[in-house]
Amino acid sequence: MNNLVRDLRGEYGWSQAELAQKLDVSRQTINAIETGKYDPSLPLAFKIARLFGRPIEMIFVPEE
């Protein structure tokens, strides 16, 4: 799954550690999401979408 987490995090000026703290996950989880090695659970994906104030489908896009 492709995602815009890294881009959005950059817009907000947050480090991976800061984003991880806001989402109550590890920095390694954020890194894995950003690099496409891990697809977040649905609850975590919704939490990310709410944090960035964007619809979930604008952040996470399935690969075709």
N, C-alpha and C positions, 0 to 999 in steps of 0.2 A: 504494500500500500504506500502510495506517495503521500507526503504531508508537507505542510508549511510551518511546522513548529520552529525550526531553526530561524526562518525568516521573521516570524512574528516575535520570537524571543529577542532577536536583534533589534527590531523596531522599538521594543520596550526597554532595550538596554540592559537586559537581565543576563546574568551568567547561567550556565547550566545548573549550578548549585542553587542559585536564587530561585529559578523556576521549580526545581525539584522540591525545595522547601515549601513553596507556595502550594504545590500539589501533593505534598506529603509522600513523596517517592524518593528514590535514590538518584544521585547525579548520573549514575550508570544507566538507569532506566531512561532518563532524558536523552542521553547520548545514543542509546540503542534505538529509541523512537526516531530521533533525528537522522540517523544513518540508515533507517529502514530495516534494521535487524530485528526489530520487535514491534508488533502491532499492539497498541494499548487495548486494554479491556474496554468494553463499551462504557462502563461508569467513568473510567479515567478519561476516555475520549470526550465525553460530555463535560467533565470537569475542566479539561483543557479549553474546550470551546467556550464555556462560560467565562473562564478567566480572561480570555482574549476578546470576549464580546463578539464572537463570530459564529455563524451557523456551523455545525459540525461538518457538513458536507463541503464547506469552503476551506476547511483545514485538512481533512482527510479525504483523499481521492483514490478509489480503487484502481489498480493497474488494469489496463485493457488487454 
